[in-house]
Amino acid sequence: MEPHPPYVCPSALEARHWGATYALYRFCNGIQLSRVLPRGPADYWNLLATEHKNAPEHQKWMYNTDPFAAKKEVEERQTCAAEKRANVSSTAGNTSPDSSSTLSEFSQAPEVRMATGLREFVEDAIKKGMSMYPETVDQAALILPEDSCRQVEQGLLRLGFTAAQARNAVKFLSSPSSIAATLLESLSPLEASIEYLVLHVPECDLPKRFLPSSNSSNPFITSAHSGTEDLKKRWAEDKAVKVAGWPPHLVKELTSDPRLVEDWSLLISALGKRLVGEDIVNPPSTMGMPYVIDAEEASSLGVEYEDPNHLVMPLFSAPASLHVLVSPDGSYPRVGNTPVYLTSSSIPSYVRLHLLSQLLQALKDPEFMSDGEGFCMAAMRHLEDAWASVEAEGPPDVSEVLKHILPTRKISTVEPLDMDDDKNDYSPTKKQKSGTRRFDPRTDGEVREQFESICRNPKYVELLVNRKDLPSFSTKQQFLDLLEMNRVVVVVGETGCGKTTQLPQFILDSLILSNQGARASVLIAQPRRLSAIGVAARVSAERLDDGSVGYAIRGESKQNVKTKLLFCTTGVVLRRLSMKDNLEDVTHVVVDEVHERSLDGDFLMLELRNLLKRNAKIKVVLMSATINHEMFMRYFNGAPLLNIPGSVHPVTDKYLEDVIPAIRYDPSGASNKQGKGDAEKVEMLISQGVDERSASAIIRISRSERIDYQLIAVLVRHIMDCEQEKGGVLIFLPGVQEIRQCIDALKSVTSSAEADILPLHASLSNQEQMRVFAKTKRWKLIASTNVAETSITIDDVIYVLDSGKVKETQYDHEMNLSKLVETWVTQAAARQRRGRAGRTRPGICYKLYTRAQEEKMSRFPVPEILRVPLENISLSVKAMRENEDVKLYLGRAIDPPPLKAMEMAWSTLEELGAINDDGKITALGRHMSLLPIDLRLAKMLVLGTVFRCLEPMLKSRTRLVENRSL
């Protein structure tokens, strides 16, 4: 890049500034930077602009935004034109039809660009595929005929391949092999040769016509980075890879040592040692004699100095230059520490490394320099000899050049899956282990001693006093007696009785005190991750954070070798069972909130019932609210029942007919027209003591299907103004969009100085969800979906506002369509929501519906297995039980799904390729079963991973599901 026209400056300093201005203009001439430059450079900028405007057509390329690429295009056009003029006469008479058609085909072939890693992956797959099925072709008949060899060689030479490459291709296709037969079966001899060379010749050694048509400018200045790495390290890596030609993996490995990053000569010397298989010694040896650079010899060989410590020597016959780094103190170059590398614009990197390795091997010879030779002459001689060998015999094999520095590839062997016909064979020796469990190294006596030490701690004693106030504590011995005599116990108790936090501790304390603490392991399955984390934190605090309590949810785990109580989501337990884990290391499984009848919950109970037959030691505890517990007792063959009566703190219910008269609210958006039966309803409300105006408002609110966010805001403001005790207000809403609208309404009646307004739903991260537990001196207003409905305790929540609505998935088996429907909660769910107010003190539950509406609500939830698609659970069954009939298996659930729904699910699995014609799970299906998402999306992600296009698949998946979160 030389200034045009030439410009002379009176000083070196000005020359640098004016030169920088010229370079800046070449790249940014579309921007009027003269307005911001100082006077001198600004005048020069204007002069360049004038030259640009008047430049002739053939010089317009100089002012392209990428002048390097523009210059390269100009040179390529000039070279191509010269070649055409030179070859037009010689190629006109002797070009065969075969080579002519091939040349034409490649000149018009479309270009496919791939990332290097993906291209290598595809090439490797093609090579493997060509050699995997040799039986598909007649190898004996498919070799290159002798009379075609000469013609093919000439065609390859005309395409730009070297003579050695052409000979190697002809030699390979002339010998019987599965790859040669596959190529010759579908391609002409010349095309087969080209295909072979493109797959086997390093890309940097291919003719230009087989490279991308429009490379950008100098690659050394076009790399991108994340900005998170050290600039000096990144520069050293780029220079070593893109200038000196070293493999990126080796450079990154060595630059992990900060000493090599700081010293460029030390890095180059270390790279050279690795190239020839020598160990790197830090600091480098100083035992060998230093090489003396003779100035007169260097000058005669055309050596130039980039700086006083860096000489560059062009080779005579090879289009390359040798770079030698020289120490100011003479410590290198010397025997055992010679920092040298080769650069070239045309010789491939691996060939340069081959030449360099020949030089480095020669440097080990005591007779490296002949009589009368200096270092530069000796190096020149050895490199010229090596280059002559390359020209005569062709370039060496890449693997041979890089044999000492190739990365060690971890070979993952795919073991055949155990297809034992015995569907109940879950022996520990055959189970697939998802991870190695770390067992507690302590003895039973040590565990007991440490527990007794904690029990003597005054803080533990204080917490124990509070725990004894819980209703569940009074049933401790009764519970342990039932568990001692039975393998399954069903426990029912009101919200707030302490069953979730206390019963697992009763089990653990009993095992420890009976000298079984070392092997004690209790899994507590919670329906939601927020419950698992929140309850684990509370129980851990009650045990003084002694490490005995942990949690495990999807994507996050906190446990150690001392963990005895592991709170986890239902899905985590199912995942362990799906890996044929017999839970041999678990003593008890506690399943909380079984009354919710979720799909995972019902599936887990089905699995536990089978697990009890395989694992003779494990015991199961099912915990539920005081509803419909008889079915669980029957399902587990008459399991005994423990009923925990009462709750700690009373909760006052206030219905819509109690709220509206108190706040004098008039729904502005509701219709004033009376519907059928409204007059009778108004009269009934008046008879209950409600004034006529309020009764009319209640009827209008009840008739509307939408949630009245203004009513919620007015009621919250009323609570904040009138209630004596400041605390938390938990508002139950059906979905995320409703939470946003509610928060907007709350912000209109409160200020940030008097209240913290927080959302709570499943789409939030764990850290965002945990914000609701933080202490605050202000009011805490929490707008939540049903994730806060069970198990968790938010200490400062005194007031609950229940909208009475929930969104649930309903599946129309006739239309094969899933719908997210907003509906009324069940009486059981309403009772759970009410219980959030009386956890730590007396509370109030404001129900934004009437008593009459509550009586119309369903008592129990419809089991999820009866209202959602069954594809996922059917696939999970096949993944866990290869030879199981899915329909028969699901038919043993507490509430078996309809047969038609199971048949449709099976048909979907076959369409998705998750099940083969024999009813066996496919490899694709096994991967899909590990993803807790819709199976169509799971297939998208699996195939996206296989074909290395995961990022666009993830973006597509996000767009598909972003509006479906509850």
N, C-alpha and C positions, 0 to 999 in steps of 0.2 A: 504494500500500500504506500505508494510514493505520491507526494503532492503534485497536482497538475493544475496550473503550470508550476514549475519549481519556484520556490520562494526562499530567499536568503535573509537570515536574521543576524543582527550584530553580535548576539551573545548566545551561549549554550542554554541559558535559562529561558530566554525568549523563544529559542528554537523548540524547546520542549513544550512550552505553552501553545505556540502556534501549531506545532505538530499535533498536539492533543485536540486543538480546535478543528484541524483538518479531519482527523479521524472521527470526531463527533459529527461533523457535517456529513461525512460519507454514510453514517448510520441514521442520522436524525434530520436530514435536510427537509423533511416535510413539516418541521416545527420551527417557528421563528424564534430561535434561541438568541438571536442577536440582540433582542430586547433585554435580556437578562445578563449577557456577558459583559465584562469590562470593556473599556473603549477600544484598546488595541485588537484583541481577539474579535470584538464585534465588527470592526472595520474589515478584518480579514474574512469573517463570515460573509459579509455583504459582497466582497470581491469574489468569493467562491460561488455565491448565488448567481452572480453575473455570468461567471464561466459556465455554470450549470445550464443557465438559460440559453446560452449561445453554443452549447456543445453540439458537435455534429452527431448524426444518428448512430454511427458505429461506436460512439463513446457514451451513449446514454446508459449503458449497463453499469458504468462506474458509480452512478448515483442511485442504484437499487438499494432498497432497505437492507438486503443481505448481499453485500458486494462480493463476498467469497463465493457464495452459490452462483451468483451471476457470472463471475469470472470463470468459474468451472464450466458452466453451460457454454460460454463463448469458446473456451478451449476445446470442449468436446465437439462442438459444431465444426470448428476448424479442422480438428483431427479427422472427424468422419468424412468431411469433404475431401481432405487430402487422400484418405484411404480409398474412397470411391474413385477418385481420378486415377490413382495408381493401379487399382485392381480391376478396373472396368474391362480392360483388354484381356487380362490374364484369366479372368473368371468367366468370360463370355463363352469360351469354347469348350471348357472341360468340367463344367458343373453338372453333376448327375441329377436326374429328376428327383431322386430321393433326398439328396442334400438340399436341393433347391426348395423343395416343399417344406423341409424342416426349417430352413432359414426363414422362409416366409412366415411359417407358423409362429416361430419364436419372436419375430419382429412385431407381430400383431397380438401376441398373447397378453391377456389381462394380467395385472399385477396384484398379488395378494400380500399384504403386509402383516406380519405377526411380530409380537414381542419375542426376543431371543429365547426366553425360557419356554414359551409355548411352541415355537418352531422346533426346538430340540425335542420337546415332548412328542410332537407329531411325527418327526423324523424317526424317533426311536420306535414309536408305535408301528409305523410303516415297515421298518426293518424287521421287527418281530413278527408282524403279520405275514410278511413275505416268506419267512422261514418256518412258520408254525405248521403250515399244511402242505408239505412237499408232495403228498399223495395225490393232490388235485391236478398235477400236470405230469406229462411224460418227459422226465428229465433227460433220458437218453436221446430223444429226438430233438430236443430244444437246446441246441448250442449254436454258437455263431459259426456259419460255414467258413471254410478257409478262403474261398474265393471272394468273400465279402470283407475280410479283415483289412485289406489295403484301402478299400473304398471308405470304410468306416473311419479309419485313422485320418485319411485326408479330410473327410467331412468334419471331424472333431478339430483338426488343426485350423480349418477355415473359420470355425466358430470361436476360436481364440484359446482353446485348451492347449496346454504344452504337449510336447512330444511324449514326455514321460507319462503324463496323464492319459493320453490317447492309448499308449501301449498297455498301460495297466487295465484300462477298460476293455480293450480287445482281449487281453489275456484272461480276464475274469469271465467274460461272456463265452469264451472258447472252451471253458472247463465246465463239466456238469455240476450244477448246484441248484438248489430249490429257488434261490433268488434269481439266478440267470434264467431258469426256465420260466419263472413267473413273468419276468420282464419281456422275454422274447415271444411269449405266447400272445401278448396283447399289443406289442409295439414293433415297429420296424427296427432293424439292427441299429441304425444310427440313433433313433429315438431311445432305444433301450440303453445304449451306451451313455447318452446324455442323462437319462434318468439315474443310472448307476453313479455317474460322476457327481451329479447334483446332490445325491444323498450321502456320498462318501468323501468327497473332497471338501476340506474346510472352506467355509464361505469366503474368507479373505483370499483364497487361492483360486477362486472361480474367475472366468473371464468377465469383463465389465458388463456384457450384455445380459448376464444372469444376476446382476446386482440391481438394487433399486435404482430407478431411472433418474431421480432427482434427490440426491443426498443434500443435506444442508451444508453449511460452511464447516470449517475446521472443527472436528468433534471435540477437541480438547476444551473448547470454550462454549459448548452448547449443552453441557450436562445440567440436570436439574437436581435439586436437593431439598430436603425438608426444613433445613435451617436449624436442626436440633444438634448437629454434630459440630465438632471443633473445626473452624475454618482451616487451620494449618493442616490438620489431619486430612480433611477432604481434598485440599490442594495436593498434598503429597500422594494420596491415592490416585487422583485423576492423572497426575503427571506420570506415575509409575505404570498405569494401565494404558493410557492413551498415547503417551509419547514413547515410553520404553517398551511397551508391548507385553507387560507381565499379566498373567491371568488375575482377574479381579479377586477370586476367592483367596489366592495366596497373598495378595497385597493386603486385603482386609485382615487376614490372619496375623500377618506380621505387624501391621500398624496398631494392633491391640496393645503392643508394647510401646509406651510413651517415648522411650529412648530412641526408637527407630523413627518415630514421627519427628522428633526434634533434630535428627541428624540425617540428611538426605543421603550422604555417602555411606553411612552405616546401614541404611535401608537397602540401598543398591547392592552393597556387599553381601548382606544377609540373603537377598533374593538370589544372587548368584550361587551362594553355597547350597541353597535348597534345590536349585536347578540341577546341580551335579550330585546331589544326594549326600552332602556333607552336613554335619551338625553345626548349628549356629553357636558361636562362643561369644558371650558378652562379658567384658569388652573383647574386641577382636585381638587375636594373637599379634604380638610385636616381636616374635622370635625370628621370623624370616628376614632376609636381606631386602631392603627397599630397592625398588626399581628407579633408576635415574633417567629422567626425561632429558635427552640431549636436544638442546635448542636448535642446533644446526640441522640435525637429522629431522626434527619435527618440521622445521620450515621447508626442507626439501620435499617432504611428503605432503605439503599443503595443509598442515595443521593450522587451525584457527582457535583462538581462545574466546569462549563466551564470557569468561571472567578469569582472573588470574589463577583460579583453582579448578578450572573446567576447560579441558581441551577437546576439540572435535576434529577427528581425522577422517576425511572421505576416503573410501576404498577405491582402488584403481578400476577394477572391472565390475564389482557389484554396486548397484545403485543404493548404497547405504553409507552411513557414517558411524564411526566408533567414538563413543564418548568416554573419556577417562577423567575421573575425579581425582584431584591431586591435593594432598594435605599441605597447608602452609608450613608445617613443621617437619615435613618429610616422613611422617609416620605411615603414609600410604601414597601410591600403590606399593605393595610389597607382597612377598610370597605369603599366602594365607589371608590376605586382605586386599583384594584388588577390585575396587568399585568401578565397574565398566558396564556399558549397555550399548545397544545398537538402535539406530533410528533409520527409518526409510519410509518414503511415501508410496512405494510400490511393492516392496517385499512383504509378504504376510508375516504376522507376528510370530507364528510358530517356527517359520523358517529362520527368522532373526534369532529366536531363542536357540535353535539348533546350531547356528553359526557361533553364537555366544558360548554355548556349552562346549563346543570344540576348542574355543580359545581358552576357556577356564580349565578344561582338562589339560591342555598343553602347558598352562601356567604351573601345573604341579610338577612338570618335568624339570629336573635341575638343569637340563640342557635346552631350556626354552629358547634362549638367545644363542645364536651361532657366533662364531668369532667375528668381530667387527660390527656386530649388530647392536643397536640399542633397543629399548623397549618398543618404541613405535614401529620400527622396521620388522621386528620379530612378530608383533601382533598383526601387522599387515600381511606378512607371509602366511601365517596360519589361517587367517580369515580368507585370503585369496584361494588357498588350497581347498578349504572347506566349500567355498562358493563354486569352484570348478567342479567339485564332486557333485554338488547339487545340480548344476547345469547338465552334467553328463548323465547322471543316474536318476535325476528327478528328485523332488523334495522328499524328505524322510516321512515316515508315518508319524502322525501327530502323537499317538499314544506312546511311541518310543521316545519322542522328544520330551514329553511331559511325564514320563514314568515316575519320576521322584516327587512330582508336585500335584498329581491328579488328586482331587478330593476323594476321600473314602466314602463310597456311597453305601448307606445303610440299606441292606437288602431285607425287605419285609416279606417273609414267606407266609402265604395264605394257607392256613391249615384247613383241611376239609372239615366241614361242620359235622357234628355228631348226629347221625340220622338213625339212632337206635330206635327200633320199633317200639320198645317199651316206653310209652309216653310218661310213665311215672318214675323213670330212672333219673333221679336227680342226685346221684351220689356226689360227695364232695370232690372226688377225684376227677369227675367229668365237668364240673361246673366251670363256666367262664368267669374269670375273675376280673372285675372292673377296676380293681385296685388292691393293693396289699394293705390289709388292716394291721395297724400297729397295736400290739397288745400291751396292756399295763404291766410294766416290769416289776411292780411291787407285789409283795406277798399279801395274803388275806390279813395277816396280823398287822402289817404295816398300814394297810388301808384303814383297818379299824382304829389303829392308834391315832392316825391323823384325823379321822372323823371325830373321835372322842375329844381330841384336842380342840377342834373347832367348836364342839358342843359346849366346852367350858368358856368360850369367848363371850364376854359380856354383851357384845353386839348381837351375837347369835341368840343368846338368851332373850334379849329384848325382842328380836324378830319372832322368836318362837312363841312368845306371849301373844303377839298379834295374830299369829297363825292359829293359835288355839281358839280364837274367837270365831273362826270360820266353821260353819255347820259340818263340813266334811271331816273336820278333825275329831269330832265326837264319834265318827263311825270308823276310825282308823283300825281298831282291832278287829271289828266285824269284817271289814274289807279284807284284811290280811288273812283271816281265818278262811273266808270263802275262797280266796286265791290259793291258799295252801291245799285245799281239798278238791279244787276244780281247775281245769285247764282253761276255761273261758268264764268270764264274769261280766255281766251287763250292769252298768252303773247309770242310774238316772238321777238328776238333781237340777234344781232351779238354777237359773243364771245367777252367778255371784256366790254360789255355795262353796267354791274353792276346789271343785273336783279336778279341774285342769292342772292347777299348780301343785296341789297337795298329794294326790294319789300316786303320781310317779315317784315323788319323794318318799312316800310310805314304803313303796316297793324297794327302793334303793337302800333306805335306812335299815330295813329288815334284813336284806341280804348282807349288808356290811356287818351288822351286829351278830349275825349267825355265821360269821367267818366265811362268807362267799363273795366278799366285795371285789376281789381281784378280777373275777370273771363276770361280774355283773354288767349287763348292757341292756338298757331299756330304750326302745325306739318309740317315740311318741309322734303319731301321724296327725298333722293339722291340715285342715282343708285349704288354707291360704298361707302364703309366705310371710305376710305381715303378722299373722297369728304365731307362726313358728318362731320368728325373730323376737316378737314382743314377749311371748310367754317364756322363752328361753332366758331373756334378759331379767325378767322378774324372778324366776326360779334361781337363777345364778346369784342374784343379789341376796336372796334368802339363805343361800348356802355360802355367803361371804366370798363369792367369786373364787372358789377353791379349784376351779378347773374341771369339776365333775359334770358341768352342764355345757352343752354345745348345740349348734344348729347346723342344718344342711338343707339348702334350697337349691333350685336349679341355678347353676352358675356361681354359687357362693357357698362356702363352708367354713365354719369356725369350730374346730375340735382339736383335741390332742390325745396323747396316750392315756391321760387320766379321765377322759370323758366317759361318764356312765349313763347320763341322761341325754339322749340326742333327739332334739325336736326337729322334725323335718316335715316337708309337705307330703301329701299322699302320693304324688307322682314320684318322689324320690324312692319311697319304699317299693312302689311298683317297678321302678327301673331296676332296683336290685333283684327283685324276683324275676324280671324278664331276662336277666343275665344268668339264670339258673342258679342263683344264690339261694342256698337252703337256709340262710340266716342261722347257721350253726353257732356263730359267735354271739347271738342275741338271746337273752334269757326271757324277755317280755316284750310284747308289742301292744302299745296302747293306741287305740283309734278314737279320736275325739270327734264330736259333732256328727255321729253316724246318722242322726235323724235328718240331716240335710239331703240325703239320698242323691248325692252327686254321682256322675258316671264313674269317676275314679274311686269314689268311696265304695260303691256297690261291687266294682271289680276287685277292689282290695279285699273285701270280705269274702268274696268267692275264692280268691287265691289263698286267704288265710285258712279257710275251711279245709282246703286241700293240703296246705302246709302242715296243719295239725296232724295229718296222717303220716307225713314224711318225717317230720321233726318231732320226736317223742318228748323233747324236753321243753320246748317253747310254750309260753302261756300268753293268752290274749285277753285284753280288757277293752270292752266297748263302752264308750261314754256317750250319753245322750241327754237331751232335755227331757222333761217329764211328759213325753208324748209317744204313743204308739210303740212302746218298747217291747210289747209282746211278740212282735214279728221277729225281732232280733233274737229273743230267747228261743223261739221255735226253730229258727234257722240254724242255730248252733245246738240243736238236740237238747233242748230244755236247760240251757245255761241258767245258773242262779241269778237272781236280781238283788241288787243293793240299792235301796232308795234313800237318798240323802234329802231330808226335808228342810224347807225354809231357805232363806237367804239372809245375809247379814244386815242389809239396810233396806228400808221400805222405799217404794217408788210410787209416787202419786200420779195417776192417769188423768189427763185433761183432754177431753175430746173437742171436736169443732164447736159443739153447742156450749161448751164451757169457755172456749177461747174468744169467739167472736163478740159476745156481750162485754167481755172484759176489756178488749182493745177497741171496741166500737168501729170495726172495720167494715167498709162498704166496697165490694169488688167492682171496680170501675169497668173492667172489660167484659164482665159476664152479662148475659142477656137478661133483660127484665121481664121477658115474656114468660108467663106461667105455663108449664107443661101439664100433661095429664097426671093427675094425682098430686100435684104440687100443693093444692089448697089443703088437702087432708094432711100432708106432711107438715105444713105450717101450723095447722091446728094442733097437731100432736106435739110439736116443739113448744108451742105456747102453753100447752097443758103441763109441760115439764118445767115451766118457769122462765122460758126464754121470751124476751119481748118480741113484738111483731116485726120490727125492723131487722133485728138480728136473725130471726127465724127466716125471713125472706133472703137475707144475705147467705145464710147457711145452705138454703136450698139451691141458690144460684151457683155457689161454689161446688156443691156436690154434683150438680148437673153437668158442670164443665169437665171435660176429660183432661184438660191441661193442668199442669202444676201452676199455682198462683205464687210467683216469686215475690210479688209485692206483699202478699200476706206473710210470707216467711220473713221478709225484711222488717215489716211492722211489728211482728211478734218478737223478733230478736231485739229490736229496739225497746219494746215494752219490757222484756226480761232484764235488759241492761239498766233500765231506768227504775224498775220497781223491785226487783229481787234484792234481798239484803246481802246475799253471799255472792261474791265475784268468783267466777270459775269458767268452765268450758261448756260450749253449746255444740252438740253433735247433731248435724242435720243429715238425715238419710234421703238420698235422691237416687233415681234409677240409672243415670249414666253420666259420662264425662261432659257432654254438651250441657246437660241440666246443671251440673256443678258450676260450669263457667257462667251460666246465666244467673245462678243463685249468688255467686260471688260478686258479680256486677251489681246486683240488687243490694247486697249487704254493704258494698262500698259506698252506696248512695246515702246510707243512713248512719254510717260509722266513720271514724277517722282512724288512721294508722296509729295515732297516739293512744287510743283507748282500746284497740282490739287488734289481735293477730288473726288474719283470715287465711285459712289453709285448706287446700284441696287434699283429698285422699281417695285414690283409686288404684286399680291394679296396674295401670300403664306407667305409674311413677316408679322411679328407681327406689332401691331400698333406703338410700340416704334421704330422699325426699319424703318417703313415707314415715321415716322415723322422726321427722320434725314435729309430728303431732304429739309426741311424748315429751317434748322439751318443756321445762318449767318456764312460766312467764308471770309477770306481775299484772299484765293486762288481761282483758277478756280474751278467750281463745274460741274462735268460731271455726268449726271444722265442717266442711261440706264433703260428704263421703258417699260412695256407693256401698253395697252390702259387704265390702271387704272388712268393715269394722263391726259387722253384725255379731260375730262369735269370737269367743276365747280371749280377745285382747282387752286390756284394762288401760284406759287413759285416765290417770289419777284425778285430774282436775275437772273431768266432765261431770256436771251436775244435772244438766238439762239436755233432753233429747227431743228433737223435732222430727217426727216421722211422717214423710209425705205419703206413705202407704203404697208406693209404687216401686216396681223392680223391672229390669229388663232381663228376659230369659230367652234362650234359644228354643224355638219350637220347630219341629220338622214335620212337613206334610209328606207322608209316605206315598200318597197317591200322585202328587205332583213332583216328587223327588226334589223338594225345595226346602232349604232352611231359612227361617225368618227370625229376626231379632224383634221380639214383641214386648211392648211395655204393658204390664199387667199389674193387678193388685197382688200384694204379698199375701202369704198364707198367715193364718193365726199363729202358727209356730214361729214364723219369721218375725212377725210383729212382737211376739213375746221376747224374742232374742234382742230385738232393737230396744225395747223397753228396758231390758236388763242392763244396757250400757250405762244407764243413769244412776244405778244404785250400787256401784262397785266398791267405792271407798267411803261413801257417805249417803245420807238420804237424798233422793233425787226426784225430778219431775219429768214426766214424759208427755209432751204435747203431741197429740195425734191429730193430724190435719184431715181427719175424716170423722164421720159420726159413729155412734155406737151401733146404729142400724147397719151401716156399711161393714163394720167389723164382724157382725154376726153373719153377713153374707159371704165373707171370705172363706176359702177352703181351709179345713183344719190342718191338713198335712200337704207338703209339696208333692207334686207329681214326680215320681222318680225320673231323673234325667235320662236314664236308659230307655225310657218310653217316649221321649220327645226330642231326641237328637239323632243325627245320622250315626250309623254303627260301623262305618269303615275303619276308623282309628282303633276302636276296641277290638274289632275282628282281626285286624292285622297284628295287634299286640298279642292276641291269643295265639296266632300262628307263630309269632316270633318266640313266644315262651313255650309253646307246646306244638312242636312240628307236626305230630301225627294226630293231633286232636281234631275232632269234628267241631267246628266253631258253633254250629247251630245247637248241637247237643250240649256243648259247654255253657253257652250263654243261657240255655234253657234251664240250667241249674242255679241261675241268679235268684235273688230274693223276689224280684218281679221280672220274670222273663219277658224280653221284648217280643213284639209281633213277628211271626214267621216271615211275613212279606218284607218287613224292614230288614231282617237278616239276609234274605235272598237278594235284595237290592244292594246291600252293602257288599256282598260277595261278588256280585256282577261288577260293581265299581272297582273292586280290587283287581279283577281280571282285566278290565279295560286299562287300568293304570300300569299293568305289568308287574304288580306286586305279588301276584299269585300265578303260577303256571297252570297248564292244562291238567296236570296231575293233582292239583290242589295243594302243591307245596309252595312255600314262600320262596321267592326269588332273591338273588343278591340285592337287587334294587329295593325290593320290599323290606329286606332286613335293615338297610340303611334308612329307609323312610320311617320304619317303626321307631327309630331312635330319636326322631324329631317330633317334639310335642306341638305340632301345628297341623293344619288341614293337609290331607295327603297330597292334594294336587300341588300345593305350594311346596310340600316336602320333596316331591319328585322334581319340581323346578330347581330347587336348591341342590339336590344331589347331582342332577345332570349338569347344572351350571358349574359345579365343582369338577366333575369329570372332564368337561370340555373347556375348563379354565376361563369361564366367563361368569364367575360368581358375582362380581360387583354389579353388573347390570341386572342379574337375577335378583339380588338383594334389593336393589332399587325398585324393581317391578313388584316384588313381594310387599315392600313397604307401602307402595301406592295402593295395592289391593286391600290391605288390612288396616290402613291408618284410620279409617272411619268406623271400625268394628269393635274397638276396645270398649269394655264396660267401665 
